[in-house]
Structure formats: structure tokens, C-alpha cells
Amino acid sequence: RIVAESDGLIAECPTDAFLDLMGKNGAFATAVAAHLARNVVALTDRVFELAALEMRFRVYAELLRLASTGEHVERGILIRQAPTHEAIAATVGAQREAVNRELRALANNGVIQQARREILILNLEWLRDELRRRAGATTSDAVDWRL
């Protein structure tokens, strides 16, 4: 996961070249459509979270998103170069202090461990179960992404 802290341009493709590639390469067109659909579903999930969930459940959802790209280690899932508490707060629509309290509570309950810019998720299933108990299945849980 990459989060830009300033404006930037990674790549640019002229419209005509992009449309030509879409028309001539069905696999490319399918991949672009699937990527756009995944983005719409992920954004829909996030809007739901912001509108319907209390802050702690939004933090759980963000930890689960971070875990999806984390490193599987013996004790759990390690998130290296984890976002700061301030960045997590901005992502979940909360104050940094509230995120600090929630992460501290999760650590006290043995769900996570924190050290500098690393978060070790010790009990991923607990986070998933708590989020599903409160929010139910999300759209992204229900969609088969094997395109």
C-alpha cells in the first residue's frame, strides 16, 4: 500500500493510445475493468465504514487492510513501516488521540503489538470477527475477484 503525501504523477498515457490498447487487447480491457470495479467496491466499503461504524471498528478495518499486505511471521502478521497514528486517524476520520487509545487497548488485550513504525497483528481473526459482528459482510467480502 502506498500513500502519497503530496501531488505526483507516476505515469501518463495519451487517450488515443489507451483506447486503442483497450480495443485491441481484451485481456487488458478486462483487467482495467476489474481494477476499476475493485476500486468502486473498496471505496463503497470505506464510505459505509465512515458513515455507519464507530471509530474503533474503522480502526479494525484499517488494520485488516494493512494486514493484507503485511508479512506473515511466526506470531502473526507484521506491518513494517506502518502508518503513523496520525495517518491512521486521517484515514479513518478520527483524532490521533482516539486512535492512540484504541491501539493501546488492542495491545493491552493481546490483539496487536506495536514498536516504532511496526505493528504486529497477533489475532487477525479477532479483528475480523469483531468487524463482521458489528458491520456484517462487506461488499468486498461478497465479490469473487478471481478475474
Helices and strands as residue ranges (DSSP letters): H 15-24, H 26-52, H 55-67, E 71-73, E 76-79, H 85-92, H 96-108, E 112-115, E 118-121, H 124-135, H 139-142
